[in-house]
Amino acid sequence: MLARSRRLCQTKDFVRVYKKGKRISSPNLRLFYCPTDKNIPRFGFVVSKKEVQKTVKRNRFKRLSREIVRALPQIPAGYDFIIQGRAGAAALSYQELSKELVRLFQKARILIKS
C-alpha cells in the first residue's frame, strides 16, 4: 500500500496531470506525468469500466500497480504520475506488468540510473 502522501487523491490533481502533463502509451498501459513542486513522487491509478468490465480485475490491476511502484526506488521526486490500464492490462501477470511499467518510465526518461 502506498502512503497517502504518495497518492493522488483529489480530482484537481488528476485534471492537472491530464491537461498539463505528457503521455506515453503502450498496448496495455498509459503513463501520464507532470512535474510538480512536491518533494516526493505521487501516483494515481485508473482503469475504466469500458476497458475492463469486471471490478475484481480492475482492483487487481490497481493493487499490482501500486506494489510495483512502491518497489521501484529509482523514481525521482517532483513528478505526479497517473497509470492508466487499458483493455489488456487486467490479464497481465505481476512480472509482465512490472516490465511494461518500467519500459514506460524508461521511455519517458523518468527512471534514475542506479
Wavefront OBJ file of the C-alpha trace (Angstrom):
o trace
v 0.000 0.000 0.000
v 1.288 3.447 -0.865
v 1.249 6.065 1.851
v -1.444 8.700 1.451
v 1.218 11.362 0.847
v 2.379 9.402 -2.235
v -1.097 9.126 -3.798
v -3.092 11.496 -5.968
v -6.385 11.792 -4.106
v -8.065 14.943 -5.345
v -9.811 15.439 -8.667
v -7.936 18.701 -9.277
v -4.611 16.810 -9.170
v -5.811 14.281 -11.745
v -7.145 17.048 -14.001
v -3.850 18.946 -13.788
v -1.805 15.885 -14.770
v -4.163 15.056 -17.658
v -4.213 18.616 -19.007
v -0.661 19.854 -18.387
v 1.290 16.605 -18.359
v 2.784 14.380 -21.018
v 1.606 10.941 -22.066
v 3.429 7.753 -23.031
v 1.487 4.708 -24.239
v 1.994 1.000 -24.694
v -0.515 -1.620 -25.829
v -1.734 -2.282 -22.264
v -0.861 0.860 -20.299
v -0.762 4.614 -20.493
v 1.501 6.759 -18.321
v 0.678 10.412 -17.717
v 3.254 12.516 -15.881
v 3.631 16.135 -14.908
v 6.352 17.989 -12.979
v 5.343 19.408 -9.627
v 6.917 21.306 -6.746
v 6.333 18.456 -4.255
v 9.412 16.722 -2.865
v 8.002 13.211 -3.393
v 6.581 11.403 -6.418
v 2.797 10.905 -6.264
v 0.744 8.323 -8.139
v -2.815 7.779 -9.277
v -4.170 4.544 -10.761
v -7.100 4.456 -13.176
v -8.950 1.725 -15.061
v -12.258 2.473 -16.731
v -15.265 0.172 -16.851
v -15.209 0.450 -20.635
v -11.723 -1.051 -20.764
v -12.119 -3.711 -18.039
v -15.691 -4.602 -17.115
v -15.087 -6.777 -14.035
v -14.487 -4.923 -10.768
v -12.265 -7.701 -9.440
v -9.938 -7.372 -12.431
v -9.796 -3.572 -12.174
v -8.923 -3.761 -8.469
v -6.307 -6.455 -9.083
v -4.621 -4.255 -11.686
v -4.529 -1.320 -9.274
v -3.158 -3.454 -6.410
v -0.402 -4.899 -8.584
v 0.481 -1.471 -9.989
v 0.717 0.042 -6.503
v 3.014 -2.737 -5.358
v 5.268 -2.396 -8.412
v 5.556 1.376 -7.981
v 6.259 1.002 -4.263
v 9.136 -1.353 -5.071
v 10.764 0.983 -7.632
v 13.367 3.056 -5.776
v 14.643 4.942 -8.846
v 11.610 7.175 -9.391
v 12.623 10.806 -8.836
v 10.788 13.316 -6.668
v 8.969 16.207 -8.247
v 6.525 14.368 -10.504
v 2.884 13.348 -10.378
v 2.015 10.180 -12.297
v -1.202 8.561 -13.447
v -1.010 4.946 -14.554
v -3.993 4.095 -16.698
v -4.854 0.486 -17.502
v -6.153 -0.389 -20.933
v -8.106 -3.457 -22.052
v -5.217 -5.955 -21.911
v -3.814 -4.730 -18.600
v -6.098 -6.869 -16.441
v -4.730 -10.076 -17.958
v -1.062 -9.284 -17.281
v 0.892 -11.126 -14.612
v 2.937 -9.281 -11.991
v 6.172 -9.759 -13.965
v 4.654 -8.654 -17.284
v 3.047 -5.601 -15.714
v 6.292 -4.722 -13.960
v 8.313 -4.954 -17.196
v 5.796 -2.838 -19.079
v 5.700 -0.146 -16.376
v 9.497 0.034 -16.204
v 9.611 0.258 -20.011
v 7.181 3.207 -19.944
v 9.205 5.001 -17.258
v 12.383 4.438 -19.291
v 10.710 5.652 -22.476
v 9.665 8.819 -20.631
v 13.253 9.134 -19.313
v 11.971 9.272 -15.746
v 13.915 6.484 -14.010
v 17.117 7.463 -12.228
v 20.072 5.315 -13.265
v 21.362 3.269 -10.354
l 1 2 3 4 5 6 7 8 9 10 11 12 13 14 15 16 17 18 19 20 21 22 23 24 25 26 27 28 29 30 31 32 33 34 35 36 37 38 39 40 41 42 43 44 45 46 47 48 49 50 51 52 53 54 55 56 57 58 59 60 61 62 63 64 65 66 67 68 69 70 71 72 73 74 75 76 77 78 79 80 81 82 83 84 85 86 87 88 89 90 91 92 93 94 95 96 97 98 99 100 101 102 103 104 105 106 107 108 109 110 111 112 113 114
